[in-house]
Amino acid sequence: MAKPVIVFAGAVYPGQFGGLCDYLRAAGLAETYFLTTPGHQAGNAHRGKHILGFRPDGPVTGKQRYYYTAKLERSAHLGRGLLSALQQFQKHKKIDVVLSHSLWGRHIFFMTRSTRPSSAISSFPASGRMAGIPPSRRTSRSAWSTATPRC
């Protein structure tokens, strides 16, 4: 049976999913890739060729046009850049599932324009102690996750 092709997507690598992406690849459980912004791709190139870059379609740092829509604009630029990169990726390799963080909704751009199964995952800051996670297994920012699947 062929390994599933899983694409993790996030503006920051390793972020929430870098460890999982790397583990699944190293364990031979899946063919995984991580799409991230150019700076994070370059800064982590030594970790493997599976870390790929995508270019937002506009500025994501600095002054935005309107104060109250700054995060929305940033998300739109990231989302459109991610969508473009995923469409290019699919021309060369079939994607079985896409996983990304749901923060600011950038995943929605892909979900609404693809027939590929995808999931946006939200993480909530929590103490590893509260969740009963041993110190060696705690993440720096989240201990609980919920998924909103789209199949």
VEXDOKE-942139 format. One record per atom (N, C-alpha, C, CB): y, z, x. Coordinates in steps of 0.2 Angstrom, whole numbers, plus 5000, padded with zeros to 4 digits. Each point is the difference from the previous one (the first is absolute). Glycine has a CB too. Layout:
REM residues N
YZX;...
END
This chain:
REM residues 151
499450005004;500650004996;500650005004;499450064991;501149905008;500649995004;500450074999;500049874999;500450145006;500450065000;500649984995;499750045012;500650014984;500649984996;500650005005;499550064990;501049895008;500649995004;500550054996;499749885004;500650175000;500550044997;500650005004;499150084996;501449915000;500749995003;500450064998;500049885000;500250165005;500450064998;500749985002;499250085003;501349944993;500749975001;500550064999;499749894995;500750115010;500650055000;500549995005;499150084997;501549945002;500549995004;499950035007;500849994990;498950075010;499950045006;499250005002;501150074997;498849925009;499350015002;500050055006;499749884998;499950175002;499450014995;500150024993;499450025011;501150024988;500250024993;499450034997;500849914999;499150094994;499550034997;499349975001;500950034991;499149915010;499349965000;499849985007;500349974989;500150045016;499849975007;499350035002;501249985003;498750084996;499450035003;499449984996;500750105003;499449894990;499449974996;499949935002;500350084991;500249885010;499949935002;499650005006;501149974995;499150075010;499750005007;499350025000;501150025005;498850034991;499350034999;499549954997;500550124999;499749854995;499649964997;499849945004;500550034989;500049945015;499849955005;499650025006;501149954997;499050115006;499650025005;499350024998;501150055006;498849984988;499450014998;499649944997;500450124997;499949835003;499749944998;499849994992;499550005011;500950044986;499950004992;500449954997;499850125001;500849865002;500449944997;500449975005;500150074989;500149875009;500449965004;500750024998;499249905002;501250145002;500650024997;500649985005;499450104996;501249895000;500649985003;500550044998;499649885001;501050135003;500550044997;500749965001;499450115003;500949884992;500649965000;500650055000;499549904994;500950095011;500650055001;500649965002;499250105003;501449934998;500649975002;499949995008;500750064991;499749895011;500049975007;500050065005;500549894996;500050165003;500050055005;499450045001;501250004997;498550024997;499450045000;499449965003;500550074990;499549865009;499549965002;500050005008;500049934990;500650065013;500150005007;499950065003;500949914998;499350154999;499950065003;499350035000;501150024996;498549945000;499350024999;499549955002;500350084991;499949875013;499649945001;499450025005;501049934999;499150125005;499450025004;499550034996;500850035009;499249984984;499550034996;499649954997;500750094997;499449845004;499649954998;500449944996;499150094999;500549865001;500349934997;500050014993;499649935010;500150124987;499950004993;500750034997;498850025000;501750005004;500650024998;500549945000;499850125004;500349864990;500449944999;500750014997;499049944998;501550025004;500750014997;500249964994;500250035012;500250004985;500449964994;500750015001;499050004992;501449955006;500750005001;500350014993;500049935011;500450124988;500350014993;500549945000;499950135000;500349854993;500449944999;500750025000;499149954993;501150115010;500750025000;500050075004;500349934989;500350095012;500150075003;499750064997;501149955005;498650094998;499750064997;500350065003;498949944999;501550055006;500450065003;500749985000;499150045008;501350014993;500849995000;500250014993;499949925010;500850064989;500350004994;499849954995;501050045006;498849984988;499849964995;500649984995;498850055000;501149904996;500649984996;500350064995;499549885001;500050154996;500250054995;499650075001;500349914992;500150145008;499750075002;499450014995;501150045004;498949954990;499550024995;499449965000;500950054993;499249895010;499449955000;499749995007;500549954990;499750095015;499849995007;499350005001;501050065003;498649994994;499350005001;499749954996;500050125001;500349864993;499749944997;500149945004;500350054989;500249945014;500149945004;499650005006;501249994997;498750075006;499550005006;499349984998;500850095005;499049944989;499449994998;499849934998;500050114996;500549865001;500049924998;499949965007;500750024989;499750005016;499949965006;499450015003;501250015002;498550054998;499350025003;499549964996;500450115005;499749904988;499549974996;499949935000;500250094993;500449875007;500049935001;499749985007;501049994992;499250045013;499749995007;499250015000;501150035005;498750024992;499350024999;499649944996;500350135001;500049854994;499749954996;499949945003;500550054990;500049935014;500049945004;499450005005;501349984998;498750085006;499550015005;499350004997;500850065007;499149974987;499350004997;499849934998;500250124996;500349845001;499949934998;499849965006;500850014991;499550005015;499849965006;499350025003;501249995003;498750084996;499450035003;499449974995;500650105004;499549894990;499549984995;499849925002;500450094991;500049885012;499949935001;499549995006;501149974997;498850095007;499549995005;499450054999;500949985008;499150074988;499550054999;500150024993;499950035012;499549984984;500050024993;500150085001;499249904996;501250135000;500150075000;499650034994;501249995005;498450064996;499750034995;500450064996;498949975007;501550064997;500450054997;500650025004;499050054995;501649965002;500650025003;500150074999;500549885000;499750175005;500250064998;500750025003;498850035000;501649994997;500750025002;500250064997;500349885002;500250155001;500450064997;500449984994;500050065011;500049974984;500449984994;500850025001;498950024993;501350015012;500750025000;500449955000;499750095007;500849914988;500549954999;499849944997;500650055009;498749944989;499849954997;499949935003;500550064991;499549945016;499949945003;499349964999;500850045009;498750004989;499449974999;500049964993;499550105006;500949924990;500149964994;500149925001;500450114994;499949875011;500149935001;499449975001;501150025005;498450014998;499449975001;499550004994;500150035012;499950034985;499650014994;500149954995;500050125003;500749864996;500149964994;500049925002;500850094996;499049905010;499949935002;499449985003;501250005002;498350044997;499349995003;499450024995;500650025012;498949954990;499450014996;499550055004;500149894994;500250135012;499650045004;500050074998;500249935010;499250114990;500150074998;500450045005;498949994995;501550055002;500550045005;500150074997;500649895003;499650155001;500250074998;500650035003;498750024998;501750014999;500650035002;499850085000;500849914996;499350125010;499850075000;500650045002;498949975004;501250094992;500550045000;499850075004;500549954990;499850075015;499850065003;500650054999;499349945009;500550124990;500450064998;500050055006;499949984987;500750045016;500050055005;499650064997;501149955005;498550084999;499750064999;499750035006;499749964989;500250115010;499850035006;499249995001;500950094999;498949895006;499350005001;499650064998;500249925009;500150144993;499750064998;499950014992;500650055010;499949924986;500050004993;499449964998;501250024999;498749935004;499449954998;499450025003;500849914999;499150145005;499450025003;499849955005;499750054990;500749925014;499849955005;500150035006;500449914994;499050095010;500050035007;500649985004;498850015000;501550035005;500649985004;499849935004;500350125000;499149875002;499949945004;500049944996;499350075007;500749934986;499949954996;500749994996;498850014999;501750035002;500649994996;500449945002;500050134998;500449844998;500549955002;500650035000;499449914994;501150065009;500750035001;500450004994;499949965011;499950004984;500549994994;499650014994;500749935006;498750064993;499750004993;499350025000;500749914997;499150134998;499350025000;499749984993;500350105007;500149884988;499749984994;500249924999;500150124995;499549855002;500249934999;499749984993;500049975012;500349994984;499849974994;500049925001;500450104993;499249875004;500049925000;500149974993;499350015010;501149944990;500149964994;499749935001;501150064997;498249935001;499749945002;500249944995;499150075004;500949884999;500149934996;499549965002;501250015000;498349974996;499549965001;500049944996;499350095004;
END
